[in-house]
Amino acid sequence: MMEQKHQTTKKISAYIERRCEEEKRLNDLWRSTEEWRELREQELAVAQAARASPKRTGVNVKMTQSW
């Protein structure tokens, strides 16, 4: 029983490690695309405008990160 538990734990750990590596690879691939750069520039422009808004209007706007 303990041996099965140990083997299963090792399999789960190996699976999680492979998934993390795959996620990192896919994220790196996505970040290298022109589409990602355009979306990131848009996001930064919106955040900059939101930070500038309280100076003009006197009303604070709380911005959260999208990721």
ChimeraX commands (.cxc) that place a marker at each C-alpha (Angstrom):
marker #1 position 0.00,0.00,0.00 radius 0.5
marker #1 position 2.77,2.46,0.93 radius 0.5
marker #1 position 4.72,1.49,-2.20 radius 0.5
marker #1 position 1.71,2.28,-4.41 radius 0.5
marker #1 position 1.30,5.62,-2.69 radius 0.5
marker #1 position 4.98,6.41,-3.20 radius 0.5
marker #1 position 4.87,5.43,-6.90 radius 0.5
marker #1 position 1.71,7.47,-7.47 radius 0.5
marker #1 position 3.24,10.49,-5.76 radius 0.5
marker #1 position 6.31,10.21,-8.02 radius 0.5
marker #1 position 4.11,9.96,-11.13 radius 0.5
marker #1 position 2.09,13.00,-10.10 radius 0.5
marker #1 position 5.24,15.01,-9.40 radius 0.5
marker #1 position 6.70,14.07,-12.80 radius 0.5
marker #1 position 3.42,15.00,-14.51 radius 0.5
marker #1 position 3.31,18.40,-12.79 radius 0.5
marker #1 position 6.92,19.08,-13.74 radius 0.5
marker #1 position 6.21,18.24,-17.40 radius 0.5
marker #1 position 3.12,20.47,-17.38 radius 0.5
marker #1 position 5.12,23.38,-15.90 radius 0.5
marker #1 position 7.78,23.01,-18.56 radius 0.5
marker #1 position 5.13,22.87,-21.30 radius 0.5
marker #1 position 3.35,25.94,-19.89 radius 0.5
marker #1 position 6.61,27.89,-19.82 radius 0.5
marker #1 position 7.42,26.86,-23.40 radius 0.5
marker #1 position 3.97,27.90,-24.63 radius 0.5
marker #1 position 4.11,31.21,-22.73 radius 0.5
marker #1 position 7.52,31.99,-24.22 radius 0.5
marker #1 position 6.20,31.16,-27.68 radius 0.5
marker #1 position 3.14,33.38,-27.16 radius 0.5
marker #1 position 5.22,36.28,-25.88 radius 0.5
marker #1 position 7.38,36.16,-29.00 radius 0.5
marker #1 position 4.41,36.90,-31.28 radius 0.5
marker #1 position 3.48,40.27,-32.72 radius 0.5
marker #1 position -0.09,39.81,-31.44 radius 0.5
marker #1 position 1.16,39.60,-27.84 radius 0.5
marker #1 position 3.25,42.75,-28.27 radius 0.5
marker #1 position 0.26,44.65,-29.65 radius 0.5
marker #1 position -2.01,43.50,-26.83 radius 0.5
marker #1 position 0.64,44.38,-24.26 radius 0.5
marker #1 position 1.06,47.87,-25.73 radius 0.5
marker #1 position -2.71,48.40,-25.62 radius 0.5
marker #1 position -2.86,47.20,-22.03 radius 0.5
marker #1 position -0.05,49.52,-20.99 radius 0.5
marker #1 position -1.68,52.47,-22.77 radius 0.5
marker #1 position -4.98,51.86,-20.98 radius 0.5
marker #1 position -3.20,51.55,-17.62 radius 0.5
marker #1 position -1.26,54.76,-18.25 radius 0.5
marker #1 position -4.46,56.61,-19.17 radius 0.5
marker #1 position -6.16,55.28,-16.03 radius 0.5
marker #1 position -3.29,56.50,-13.86 radius 0.5
marker #1 position -3.45,59.93,-15.50 radius 0.5
marker #1 position -7.22,60.22,-15.09 radius 0.5
marker #1 position -7.25,61.05,-11.34 radius 0.5
marker #1 position -4.94,63.99,-11.97 radius 0.5
marker #1 position -7.44,65.46,-14.44 radius 0.5
marker #1 position -10.72,64.52,-12.76 radius 0.5
marker #1 position -9.80,64.14,-9.08 radius 0.5
marker #1 position -11.48,60.69,-9.01 radius 0.5
marker #1 position -9.30,57.70,-8.16 radius 0.5
marker #1 position -9.64,54.58,-10.29 radius 0.5
marker #1 position -8.27,51.29,-9.01 radius 0.5
marker #1 position -6.63,49.20,-11.75 radius 0.5
marker #1 position -5.98,45.49,-11.39 radius 0.5
marker #1 position -3.55,43.46,-13.42 radius 0.5
marker #1 position -5.05,41.30,-16.12 radius 0.5
marker #1 position -2.72,38.35,-15.62 radius 0.5
marker link #1:1,2 radius 0.2
marker link #1:2,3 radius 0.2
marker link #1:3,4 radius 0.2
marker link #1:4,5 radius 0.2
marker link #1:5,6 radius 0.2
marker link #1:6,7 radius 0.2
marker link #1:7,8 radius 0.2
marker link #1:8,9 radius 0.2
marker link #1:9,10 radius 0.2
marker link #1:10,11 radius 0.2
marker link #1:11,12 radius 0.2
marker link #1:12,13 radius 0.2
marker link #1:13,14 radius 0.2
marker link #1:14,15 radius 0.2
marker link #1:15,16 radius 0.2
marker link #1:16,17 radius 0.2
marker link #1:17,18 radius 0.2
marker link #1:18,19 radius 0.2
marker link #1:19,20 radius 0.2
marker link #1:20,21 radius 0.2
marker link #1:21,22 radius 0.2
marker link #1:22,23 radius 0.2
marker link #1:23,24 radius 0.2
marker link #1:24,25 radius 0.2
marker link #1:25,26 radius 0.2
marker link #1:26,27 radius 0.2
marker link #1:27,28 radius 0.2
marker link #1:28,29 radius 0.2
marker link #1:29,30 radius 0.2
marker link #1:30,31 radius 0.2
marker link #1:31,32 radius 0.2
marker link #1:32,33 radius 0.2
marker link #1:33,34 radius 0.2
marker link #1:34,35 radius 0.2
marker link #1:35,36 radius 0.2
marker link #1:36,37 radius 0.2
marker link #1:37,38 radius 0.2
marker link #1:38,39 radius 0.2
marker link #1:39,40 radius 0.2
marker link #1:40,41 radius 0.2
marker link #1:41,42 radius 0.2
marker link #1:42,43 radius 0.2
marker link #1:43,44 radius 0.2
marker link #1:44,45 radius 0.2
marker link #1:45,46 radius 0.2
marker link #1:46,47 radius 0.2
marker link #1:47,48 radius 0.2
marker link #1:48,49 radius 0.2
marker link #1:49,50 radius 0.2
marker link #1:50,51 radius 0.2
marker link #1:51,52 radius 0.2
marker link #1:52,53 radius 0.2
marker link #1:53,54 radius 0.2
marker link #1:54,55 radius 0.2
marker link #1:55,56 radius 0.2
marker link #1:56,57 radius 0.2
marker link #1:57,58 radius 0.2
marker link #1:58,59 radius 0.2
marker link #1:59,60 radius 0.2
marker link #1:60,61 radius 0.2
marker link #1:61,62 radius 0.2
marker link #1:62,63 radius 0.2
marker link #1:63,64 radius 0.2
marker link #1:64,65 radius 0.2
marker link #1:65,66 radius 0.2
marker link #1:66,67 radius 0.2
view
